[in-house]
Amino acid sequence: MQEFSMIAKTFKGLEEVLAGELVELGANNVQMERRAVSFTGDQSILYRANLWLRTASRVLVPIATFKAKDADAVYEQAKQIDWSKYMTLSTGFSIDATVYSETFRHSKYVTYRVKDAIADWWMERENKRPNVRITNPDLCLNIHIAAETVTISLDSSGESLHKRGYRVANTEAPINEALAAGMLLMAGWKGETDFYDPMCGSGTLLIEAALIAQNIAPGIYRQGFGFEKWLDFNQELFEDIYNDDSRERPFAHHIYGSDASFYAVQAALKNVKSAGQQRFIDVKQIRLQEIKREENAPTALIMMNPPYGERLAQDKDVLRLYQDIGTALKHQFTGGSAWIISSNEDALKCIGLKPAQRIHLMNGELDCLFNHYELFKGEHKEWKKSISQTTTTRFPKSESRSTHSHKETTRNSSFTAKGKSPKRSFSKSGTTSRKTRS
């Protein structure tokens, strides 16, 4: 198959994680950019990228790059494109523009001029105009302008890839699914321990953790992708990729979520059921201060997205909440590893623990710190010494942490059998229907 250039868009701070995902998928010439990663691959990579990338928002295929000083120059260049390669007169299309330029101040005017260029191109050849369709278009076009460099791309994703398809209930300001997945991957989560989110909200971190633990494609729940309406859509190839569950793996641990809000817990339970992950995820209504773990409970990865208290940075209730977080981490999750995202630095200090790592991320429009805390017992020096000894003893250089013994694989094989991917049946007309996970 022919190889071509693509761009996976993402959110600030997730570029390196996304680049790693693309390398693992088999993409070539992977290069990190501003809130994006460029790469090359064939049609198979395009389909896999949309189905498998956890931290991407969309995958674009550039069809023209040129220099332009104004919208009229963009019109002239766009009119040079052979639009019959990508659409017909009956194709409903939409145009989205992203502009980082002092020259181009009105992104909407740019979209109007590209729309005019496409319409005039068809008028000169067929004496008819194609249809602009804002909702549910057949073809999504993306225009990116940086200074005077203009790139016109086909949007292969359609709806943003963070919209997985499993969310049926919301709480106020839920965390973006792609950001949640990126946080988990940054923390090294592969499902090798239990997982806790004591402030789970609508359950996004819980579900993304379950999908990563079993290596389930995040796009498996979606109703469709933009490329499925393209003229060159290879239905047989996509069906093979979509129904291939050979990469899925057993998950021998468990995921626990809790929240003080009854409504948040109900929303989380609905979303967990929608994703078919009830066997692996428990959600309960309980206040953070009331969490009691068993004395010999296994080590766990703890991750949470607590309220930031943005309107009142010194709000006493918010600061007290973060103090309670610190108390719970010290006394209820000793021996584990905790990761917390927040835009409130003053509140984070109230946790009373020194972060082992501080990563800058964006949650929506908010600059956040994603802090990592090692929850050791006793003195820090003694903990570091014990970790060093344990690592040397249990994980010599020739052995990987993720290696499973034959007994482990056999013992956990039932999880894979019961957790099959939802299949999509493809009709001859190209329409599809999806089955839900059991």
SVG drawing of the C-alpha trace seen along z (x, -y; Angstrom):
<svg xmlns="http://www.w3.org/2000/svg" viewBox="-28 -40 49 63">
<polyline fill="none" stroke="black" stroke-width="0.4" points="0.0,0.0 1.1,-3.5 2.5,-5.5 1.5,-9.1 1.9,-11.9 -0.5,-12.3 -0.8,-14.5 -2.3,-13.3 -3.6,-16.3 -3.4,-16.2 -3.4,-18.4 -0.5,-20.3 1.8,-18.1 0.7,-14.8 2.9,-15.0 5.6,-12.6 3.0,-10.0 1.2,-10.2 4.5,-9.8 5.2,-6.6 1.7,-5.3 2.4,-5.9 5.7,-4.2 4.1,-1.2 1.4,-1.1 4.1,-0.9 4.0,-4.5 7.1,-5.8 8.9,-9.2 7.3,-10.1 8.0,-13.8 6.6,-15.7 5.1,-19.2 3.1,-21.8 0.1,-19.9 0.5,-17.4 2.7,-14.5 3.4,-14.1 4.0,-10.6 3.8,-8.6 2.0,-5.3 -0.4,-3.5 -4.1,-3.2 -3.9,-0.5 -1.9,-2.8 -4.6,-5.5 -7.4,-3.1 -5.3,-1.8 -4.4,-5.3 -8.1,-6.3 -9.1,-3.1 -6.2,-2.7 -4.7,-6.1 -5.7,-7.0 -4.2,-10.5 -5.1,-11.9 -8.0,-14.2 -8.1,-13.6 -6.0,-12.3 -5.5,-14.6 -4.3,-13.8 -2.7,-16.9 -3.6,-17.2 -2.0,-20.7 0.6,-22.9 1.4,-26.4 2.3,-30.0 -0.4,-32.7 -0.6,-36.3 -4.4,-36.7 -7.6,-34.8 -7.8,-35.5 -4.5,-33.8 -5.8,-30.8 -8.8,-30.7 -6.6,-30.6 -4.4,-27.8 -7.4,-25.8 -9.0,-26.0 -5.9,-24.3 -6.7,-21.1 -8.4,-18.3 -11.4,-17.9 -12.8,-15.0 -10.1,-12.8 -11.8,-13.4 -15.5,-14.1 -18.4,-14.1 -21.1,-16.7 -23.4,-14.8 -20.7,-14.9 -21.8,-17.1 -18.7,-18.8 -17.7,-21.0 -14.6,-23.1 -12.9,-23.9 -10.0,-26.4 -7.2,-26.8 -5.2,-30.0 -2.0,-31.1 -1.1,-34.1 -0.9,-37.9 -1.7,-38.0 -5.0,-36.1 -7.2,-37.5 -10.5,-36.1 -10.6,-32.3 -14.2,-32.2 -13.4,-34.3 -10.7,-31.8 -13.3,-28.9 -15.7,-30.9 -13.0,-31.4 -12.0,-27.7 -15.7,-26.8 -16.0,-29.3 -12.9,-27.7 -14.5,-24.2 -17.8,-25.4 -16.3,-27.3 -14.1,-24.3 -17.2,-22.2 -19.1,-24.9 -16.4,-25.2 -16.6,-21.5 -20.1,-20.3 -22.0,-23.6 -23.3,-22.6 -22.3,-23.3 -21.7,-20.7 -23.5,-20.9 -22.0,-22.5 -23.3,-20.4 -22.5,-21.5 -24.1,-18.5 -23.0,-15.0 -20.9,-15.9 -19.6,-13.2 -16.2,-15.0 -14.5,-17.1 -11.8,-19.5 -9.3,-21.2 -7.4,-24.3 -4.3,-25.1 -2.5,-28.4 0.8,-29.2 2.1,-32.6 1.8,-32.4 2.0,-28.6 -1.4,-27.1 -2.2,-23.4 -5.4,-21.9 -6.2,-18.4 -8.8,-15.8 -10.1,-15.0 -10.2,-11.2 -11.7,-11.1 -14.9,-13.1 -15.9,-13.6 -13.0,-14.2 -11.4,-10.9 -11.7,-11.7 -15.4,-11.0 -15.1,-7.3 -18.7,-6.4 -19.1,-4.8 -20.1,-8.0 -23.9,-8.1 -23.9,-10.2 -22.0,-13.3 -21.0,-15.2 -19.9,-18.8 -16.7,-19.4 -15.7,-15.7 -12.0,-15.1 -11.3,-14.7 -10.9,-11.0 -7.7,-11.6 -6.2,-13.5 -7.2,-10.8 -5.6,-8.1 -2.4,-10.3 -2.2,-10.7 -2.4,-6.9 0.2,-6.2 2.5,-8.8 2.1,-7.0 3.2,-3.8 -0.2,-2.1 -0.4,1.3 -2.8,3.1 -0.1,4.7 -1.6,3.6 -5.0,2.5 -6.2,-1.0 -8.0,-3.5 -9.7,-6.8 -11.2,-8.2 -12.8,-11.1 -14.0,-9.4 -16.7,-11.7 -18.3,-10.2 -15.7,-7.4 -13.5,-8.5 -10.2,-7.5 -11.7,-4.2 -12.8,-3.2 -9.7,-4.4 -7.6,-2.4 -9.7,0.7 -9.3,0.3 -5.5,-0.2 -5.2,2.8 -6.9,5.1 -5.4,3.3 -8.8,2.7 -8.9,0.2 -10.5,-3.1 -12.3,-3.6 -14.1,-0.3 -17.3,-1.9 -17.6,-4.7 -20.4,-4.7 -18.1,-5.6 -15.1,-7.5 -14.8,-10.2 -12.8,-8.0 -15.7,-5.5 -17.4,-8.0 -14.3,-8.6 -14.3,-7.6 -11.3,-5.3 -12.6,-3.6 -11.5,0.0 -14.3,1.7 -12.6,5.2 -9.4,3.8 -11.1,1.8 -13.3,4.8 -10.2,6.9 -8.5,4.3 -11.7,3.5 -12.4,7.2 -8.8,8.2 -8.7,8.6 -5.4,10.5 -3.7,7.6 -6.1,7.8 -4.7,9.2 -6.0,10.6 -6.3,8.3 -5.8,10.0 -6.3,7.0 -9.2,4.7 -10.2,1.1 -12.0,-0.8 -13.7,-4.2 -15.6,-6.2 -17.0,-9.7 -18.9,-11.6 -21.6,-12.6 -24.5,-10.2 -25.1,-11.7 -21.4,-11.2 -21.5,-7.6 -24.7,-7.0 -23.2,-8.6 -20.0,-6.5 -22.0,-3.3 -23.9,-4.0 -20.7,-4.8 -19.0,-1.7 -22.0,0.5 -22.0,-1.2 -18.3,-0.3 -19.0,3.3 -16.4,3.1 -18.5,4.0 -16.4,7.1 -13.3,5.0 -14.6,1.8 -16.4,1.2 -17.9,-2.2 -19.2,-3.2 -20.5,-6.4 -18.0,-7.2 -16.3,-10.3 -12.5,-10.5 -12.1,-10.7 -14.1,-7.5 -12.0,-5.3 -10.5,-2.3 -8.3,0.1 -7.4,3.5 -4.0,3.6 -2.6,6.2 -4.2,4.8 -2.1,5.1 -0.1,2.1 -2.1,-0.1 -1.8,-3.0 -3.9,-5.9 -5.0,-8.7 -7.4,-11.6 -8.7,-14.8 -9.9,-16.7 -11.8,-20.1 -9.4,-23.0 -11.3,-25.8 -10.5,-28.1 -12.8,-31.0 -11.3,-31.2 -7.7,-30.0 -7.5,-30.3 -11.0,-28.9 -10.7,-27.1 -12.9,-24.2 -10.6,-23.5 -7.5,-23.7 -9.0,-21.4 -10.0,-18.9 -6.4,-18.7 -5.2,-18.2 -7.7,-15.3 -6.2,-13.9 -2.8,-14.0 -4.0,-12.2 -5.7,-9.5 -2.7,-8.9 -0.4,-8.7 -2.6,-6.4 -4.8,-4.4 -2.6,-3.9 0.9,-3.4 3.1,-1.5 1.3,-2.7 2.0,-5.4 -0.3,-8.4 -0.8,-10.9 -2.9,-14.1 -3.8,-16.7 -4.8,-20.2 -4.4,-23.9 -4.3,-25.0 -0.7,-25.0 -1.5,-26.4 -3.9,-23.5 -1.4,-20.9 1.0,-22.1 -1.6,-21.3 -1.3,-17.6 1.9,-17.7 3.9,-15.3 6.9,-16.1 6.2,-15.2 8.7,-12.8 7.6,-14.3 5.8,-17.4 4.5,-17.4 2.8,-20.4 -0.5,-19.6 -3.5,-21.5 -7.0,-20.5 -9.2,-22.5 -8.0,-26.1 -6.3,-25.5 -2.6,-25.2 -2.2,-22.2 0.4,-20.3 0.3,-16.5 2.1,-15.5 3.5,-12.1 3.9,-11.0 5.6,-7.8 3.7,-6.6 6.5,-4.9 6.6,-3.7 9.0,-5.2 11.9,-7.5 12.5,-8.5 16.1,-7.3 15.1,-3.8 12.4,-3.6 14.8,-4.4 17.2,-1.8 14.5,0.8 13.3,0.0 16.8,0.3 17.2,3.7 13.8,4.9 14.4,3.8 17.8,5.5 16.4,8.7 13.1,9.0 13.8,7.3 17.3,7.9 18.2,6.1 17.6,9.2 14.0,9.5 11.0,7.2 8.5,6.2 5.7,6.9 6.8,10.5 4.1,13.1 4.7,16.7 2.9,19.4 1.0,20.2 -0.2,16.6 -1.4,16.5 -3.3,19.8 -4.8,18.7 -6.1,15.5 -7.2,16.7 -10.8,16.6 -10.8,12.8 -9.9,12.6 -12.6,15.0 -15.3,13.1 -14.1,9.7 -14.3,9.9 -14.4,6.7 -17.7,5.6 -17.9,6.5 -19.3,4.4 -21.1,6.2 -20.6,4.7 -23.4,4.9 -22.9,4.7 -24.1,1.1 -21.3,0.1 -23.6,-0.6 -22.6,0.8 -24.1,1.9 -22.2,2.4 -22.5,4.9 -21.9,3.9 -19.5,5.6 -20.9,8.2"/>
</svg>
